[in-house]
Amino acid sequence: MVGLGLLAGLVAVIAVFLRIARLAGTDAVLARNETVIGGSAVVLAFVLVPLLLQRDDPMDPRRFAFFGIPAPRLALAEAVSAVVALPVIAAIVFAVATVLAWSPTPLGVPLALVGAVLGVATCVLCGRIFSSLSALLLVTRRSREVAGVVGVFVLVLLAPGVALALTVNWGLAVSSLSLSVALMLSFTPLGAAWAIPAAAANGDSGGALLCFLIAIVSVAVLWFAWRTLVALMLTSARPESDEQVQPRGLGWFGSLPSTPAAAVAARSLTYWSRDPRYYVPLVIIPIVPILLAVPLVVVGFPLEYYALVPLPIMCLFLGFAIHDDVALDNTAVWLHIVSGRRGLADRLGRLAPVLLIGLPLIGIGSVITVFVSGNAAALPALLGVSSCLLFASVGFGNLISARFPYAATRPGESPFTQPQLTGSTSVFVQVATVAGTLAVASPAIVFGVQAILFGQPDLYWASLWWGVLTGVGVLALGTIVGGAVFNRRGPEILAASVRG
C-alpha cells in the first residue's frame, strides 16, 4: 500500500509539473490563474495535511531537549533538514515548473526564482509549524479525531471550490471566476510568492512589489513563529498517556429516566456525542448537498430550485445513519440480549439521537430554505418530504439493522476504515434502506415537484399530509417489527456484531 501511494503521488507530481510547465508562452492571465491557484493549494496542503495525518513526528523538537542545542539553531536545522522530505520535494518540483512557465516573459526567470524560493520556504515553515502544533496540542485521541474531522470538512469544502475555479469560464480574462480567485489569493500568504512573476508578466509592477512584500513578511512571521514554537516545546514535557482525563458524572444516564428505552437512549446519545464512528458521518452530512451543487452550478441549474433540495438530502442521510447501528455496538450489544430487555425498548432508544437532531433540523431548516429560495408556498411540501425521508429511513433502519446486521468498524478504530467483508449483505442493506425510503417518499416528492413546476397549491398540502402520515407509519411499523426481530434473533445479532 505504501508503494502504491508513493507511485500515485509520483504520477500526480509529474502530471502537475507537465501541466504548469506547458504554460510557457501562453496567455499571461491563464498562466497566472493556474500557477497562483495551484501554488496556494500546495501551501494549504502543508497546513491541513499534518492535522489530518496526525502521525508521530520524528523531528519533534522535544526529542532534542537533552542535547543542549539552542532553540534558534535547532529551528534552523530542522527547517533545513525538512527540505529533503518527500512533500517538500514535490513542492520544489512545482516551483521549478513555475520557473519554466514564466521563462519566456521579460525578467520571468529571476522573478520566478525569487517567488519559488519564498513559496518553498513558506511550505517548509508551514509544514514544520503545523506538524509540531499537532504533536503539541492534539494529545488526546478525541482532540486528534476532532482535528481530523475539521480538516476533512475543510478539504471537502475546498475541493469543489478549487475545481469550479479551474473549470468555469476558463481562460477568459474578463469576469472569470478563476481570475477573481487568483487575484484574491495573490495578496494572501498562500499565493503571494507565486504571484510575483505573474503580476509582472501582466504589466502590474506595483502588484508584483506588493506580492513580494507580502511573501517576505509571511516568511518572516512564520520563521519567528517557528523559532518561538521550538523554544516553547524544548521546555515542555511529552505526555506519557494518551488519555488521562477521567469522565465526571453520569452524563445522559443521569438526565434520563430509569427505564429500558431511556437507558438505551442514554447510551446512544453518549455514543453520538463521543464516538467518532457516529459524529464523523454526522459532520459529513451537510457537505453532501454542497458537493451535489457543484455540477449543477456548472450546467446553469436554477439555484432557487436547488435551494429546496439540501434539506431533504440531509434528512435522508441522517436517518440512514442507524441502518447498521446494532453492529457498531460490537460486543456491547450482549448487554441488551442477556438483560432481558425487550427489542421494542432497544429500537425506541436508538431513535433518540436521530430525532433529537432531525426534528429541529426539519423545523429550522425548512424556514431557512424557503427564505433562501424565495418560495414560501413550498413550506408544506418541504416539511412533508423531509419528514417522510427522515422517518421512513429510520423505520427501515430499525428493521434492517435487526434482521441484516453486517460487520462494522470496531470501537476505538478510525471512522474512515471498514473491515473486510465477504458476501453482499452490506450492499443489500444499504441499497434496500435507501430504495425503500425513496419508494415510500416518492408520492410526496412528486406532489411537491408538480406543485413547484405547475403552481398547484393543493399539491403542496397533499405532499405534506402524505409525507408526514407515511413517514410516521413506516417509522412505527419498522420499530415494532424490528423489535420483534431483535427478540427472536439475539444470538445471530451478537455474532454479526463481533464479526469483521
N, C-alpha and C positions, 0 to 999 in steps of 0.2 A: 504493500500500500504506500509506503514511503517513496519507493522508487517510482510508482505511478504518479504520485503527487509531484515529485520533482520533475518528471517528464512533462506533465501537464503545465507546470509553471514555466519550464523552459520554452515550450511551444507558445505559451501566451506572451512571454517576453519577446521572443523572436517576431511574433505577429505584430505586437505593438511597435517594435523597433522599425519594421518594414513600413508600417502604416505612417509613422511620423516622418521617417526619412524620405519617403516618396513625396512629401510636401515641398521639397526643394524646387523652387522655380514656379510654384503655383500661386494662386491669388493670396495676397498677404492677409486678407481678412479671414479666409478659410484656414490658413496656417495658424493664425492667432487663436481661432476658435478651438482647434484640436489640441495645440500644444498647451494652452493655458488650462483648458478644462481637464485634459489628461494629466498634466502636472499637478493640478490641485487634487485630483483623485489619488495620485501617488502619495502626496504628503498626508492626505486624510487617512490613507491606509495605515501609515506609521503611527497615527493617533489611535485608531479604533482596533486594529488587529491585536495589539498587546492586551487590550481589555477583553477581547473575545477568546483568545487562546489561553491566557492566564497560566502559562507554564512556569515552572521553576526557573528563575533567571540565573544562568551560570555566572553572569557578570554582576551579580548583586553587590553593590558597594559594601554591604555589611560583611561579606566574605573576606574582605581585605582589612577589617578593623584592627587585626593584631599585627599587621605588617608595618605599622607606623608611617604609612605613606600620607603626606599632606593632602588635604582634600582637593586643592586646585590641581595638583599633579595627577592625582588619581582620576579626577574628572576628565582631564585632557587625555590620559592614557586610555581610559575606557571609550571615549569618543573616537579616538584614532583607531583603536582595535575593532570598533564596530564597522569600519569601512569594509572589512573582509567578510562580513555576514552576507548570506545569500540575498535577503531582501534589499540591502543597500547596494549590492552589485546589480540587482535588477533596476534600481533607481538610477545607477550610474549609466547603465545601458540606455535607459530612457533619455538621460541628459545628453549622451553622445548623439542620439537620434535628433534631438532638438538642435544641436550644433550643425548637423548635416542639413536639417530643414532650412535653417536661416543662412547657410553659407553663400548662396547666390546674391544676397542683398548687401548693400554697402554697410561696412562695419558689422556685418552679421556675425562673423566668426568670433571676434573679440567680445562683443556684447553677449552672444550666446554662451561663450565660455564663462563669462562672469555670472550670468544667470544660472548656468549649470552648476557651478561651484556653490553658489548660495543656495540653490534648490537642494542639492545633495546634502549640504550642511544642515539645512532645515530638517530634512528627512532623518538624518543621523540623530540629531538632538531630540527631535520629537520621539523617535523610537526609544532612545535611552530614557528619556523622562517618563514616558508613559509605561514602559516596562518596569521601571523602578517604583513608580506610583502604584502599579498593580500589585507588586510584591509587598509594598509597604502598607497599603490601605485595605486591599482585598484579602484579609487574613482568614476570616471565617468562610466556610463553604457557602453560606447563604449570601454573603456580600459578593462573592465571585459569581454566583448564579444570577443575582440581580444585575450586576455589571454586564454579564454576558447577554442577558435578555435585552438590556438597554442598547448594547452595541448592535445586536441583531436587528432590533427595531429601527435604529438609525440607518443601518446599511440597507435594509429592505425599503425604507422610505427614500433613500438617496438613489438607489439603483434605477427605478423608473424615471426619476427626475433627470439623471445623467443621460439615460437612454433617449429620453424625449429631447433633451437639449442637443444631442448629437444627430437627431434624425429630422426634426421638424424644420422645414424651410431651410435646409442645409445649403450653405454656400451663398446665400443671398446676403449682401452687405447691409441692406436696409431692413429694419423691423424684423430681424432674425432673432428667434429665441436664443439660439446658440451664441449669437453675438452679444446679446444682453447679458447672458450668464458669464461669458468670457470677460466682458468689461467689468462686471461686478467683482469677479474673482481676481482680476488683475490688481486690485487695490486692497487685497487682503493678504495676510501672511501665507495663505495656501498657494496663491498663484502669482504673487508679485515677482518672484525671481524668474519665473518662466515668461513673464510678460515684458521683461526689459527689451529683448531684441524684437519682440512682436510690436511694441509701441513704436520703436524707432523705425521699423520697416514700414509702418503705416503712416509715417510722417509726423508722429506726435513725440517730439523730442522732450517736451515738458513732462509728458506722461511717462516716458522712459526714465527720466530722472526721478520722478516721484516713486515709480515702482522700485527703482534701485534703492532709494532711501528706506522705503517700507521693508524691503528684503533685508537690508543691512540691520535695521533696528530690530526686526524679528529675530535674526540670528543672534544679535547681541543679547536680547531679552531671554531667548531660550538658553544661551550659554550661561547667563547669570542664574537662571532658574535651575539649570542642571548642576552647576557648581554648588549652589545653596542646598540642593537636594542631597548631593553626595555628602556634604558636611553634616547634614541632619541625620542621614542614615548611618554614618560612621559612629554616631553616638547613641544609636537606638538598638535595642536588643531584638533578635529574631524570636518570634513566639514559638514555644515548644509544642503547643497543642493547637489543633485546627479549630476546635470548638471548646471554649471554656465558659461560655455564658449559660447559666442554668435557668430554665424557664421558671416563672413565678405564677402562682395561682393556678386555677383550673381552666382558665380561658373560656371557651364556648361551653364546656361541660358545666361550669358554674353558673352560666347565664340562662341555660335552657332547662325545662322541666325534667324530672327523673322518670321519663317514660321510654320504652324501647325505641320508638320512632325518633324522639328527641335526642337520644344518645347517639343514634346513627347520624342524625343531622349534625350534632356537635362534632363528631369525628370527621364527617365530610367537610364541614366548614373549616376545620383545622387543617385538613389536607389542602384544600383550595387556597388557603392563605399562606401556607408554609412550604408545601411540596412543589418543587419546580416542574414536576411532571404534569401538574394541573395549571399553575399560573403562567407557565411559558406559552402553551397554546392559547390561553386566555388573552395574553398580550398581543398575540399574532392576529387574533380575530379582527380587530379594527383595520389591520393592514390589508386584508384580502380585498375589500372594496376599492382601496387605492390602487392596488395592482391591476384590478379589472378595469379601472377608469382610464389607464394609460392608452391601450389600443383604441378605446372609444373616442378619446380626445383626438388622437391622431387622425381617425377617419371622419371627424367632424360630427359625432353624435351629439344631439342637443343635450346640454348639461342640465336643463330644467327637468328633463325626463329622467336622466341618470340619477339626479339627486334623490329620487324616490326609491332607488334600488339598494343602497348600502345597508339601511336598517333591516330589511328582510333577510339579506345575506348574513348579517351578523347574528340574527336570531336563529337562523338555520344552523350555523356553525356552533353557536353556544349550546343549543340543545343536543347537537351531535357529540359534544364533549363527553357525555356519560354513556356512550354506546358500549364501552368496554370497561365501565367503572369498577366492576367486580374484580377483574383481573389485576387492576392497579393496586388492589389491597394486598395482593400476594398472600403470604401465609396468615395475615391478619383476618382474612375472611373466615378463618376457623372459629373465631370468637362468635361470629354471627350464627354459625351452624350448631356448635355444641351448647350454646347458651339456651337453646330452645326458643329463640326469638323468631316470631312469625315472619315469613317472607314479605308480607304486606308492610310491616314496620320497616324492614330493610329498604324496600322500594320507596316508601314515603320519605324516609330520612335522607335518601340520596337526592331527592328533589330540591332540598333546601338551598344549596348554593346556586343552582341554576335559576330558580325562581327568584331568589333574593337579588340576583344580578339582572335577570331578564325582564321582570316586571317594571322596575324603574327605567330600564333601557327602552322598553316599548313606549312607556308614558312620556318620558322626556324626549326621547329620540324622535317620536312622531311629530311633536310640536316643532322641534328644530327643523325637521325635514321639510314639513310643509311651508315653513317660513323661508327656507333656502330656495325651495323650488318655486315659490310664489303661487302655489295651488292649494289654498286652504280647503277647497271642496274635497280634496283627495284624502283628508284625515280619516274618515271612517274606513275606507279601503285599506289604507296603510295600517291602521290598527288591526283590522281583520286578518290581513295577510301575515303580518308579523306575529300576531298571537297564534295563528294556525301553525306556522312554521316552527315556532318555539315549542308549543305544547305537543304537537304531533311528533316532532323529533325526540322529545323527552319520553313520550309514551312508547314509541318504537324502541328507544334505547333501553327503557326499563324492562321490556320484554326480551329483546335480543341479547342483552348483556347477561341475563339469567339462563337463556337457552343455548346461546352460542358464544360463550366467552373464549377468547384466544389469548395467547401469551403476550404480555405487555412489558414495558420497561420496569425493571425491579426497583424497589425503594433504594434511594441513595445513588442511583445511576444517573447519567446525564439525560435530560429530557429529549435530546436530539439523537439518541440511539434507539435501536429497536432490535429485539432478539431475533435470531434466525428462525424462520417458521417453515414448516412443511405443510403441504396441503393448501387449500384455497379458502379456509374458514374466514380469515381476516378480510379478504377481498369481498367475500359474500356478505359478511356482516356490514361492512361499510357501505357497499352498494345498496343492500336491502334497506338500510336505515334511511339513506338519502332518497332513494327511489320511492319508498313508501311514503315518506314525508311529502315529497313533491306531488305524489299522486293524490293524496287526500287534500292537499292545499291548492291543487290546480283549478278547481272551480272558483275559489276566492281570487286567485291570481287572474283568471280570465275575466271575471266580473270587473275587477279593478282596472285592467288594461282597456277593456271596452269602454268603461266609463271615462277614462282619461282621453282616449283617442276620439271617441264619438260624442262626448259630452252628454252622457245619460246619467243624471243624478241618482235615479233609483238604483242603479247598479253599484254605486258606492256603498249604499246601505246593505244591498244583497251580499257584497263582498264582506262587510263587517259581520253580519249575522252568520253567514256560512263559515267564515274563518273561525270565529270565537266558539260557536257550538261544535263544529267538527273537531277543532283542536282540543277542547276540553273533553269531548267524548273519547278521542283517541288516547288522551292522557290518562283518563280514568280507567279505560279498558286495558291499556298496556300495563298500568301499575297493578291492577288486580290480578290479571293473568300472569304477569311477571312474578308477583308474589307467590302464586300457587306453584309456578315452575321452580322457584327458588326453594320452596319447601320440599319438593319432590327430588330435586337434583343436587342436593347439598354436597355429597362426595365428589360428583363429577365437576362441580363448580370449583371446589378446592383443588382438584387435580389439574384443571385447566389454568388456574391462577398461578400455581407454582411452576408451571412448565415454561421452558424457554431459557 
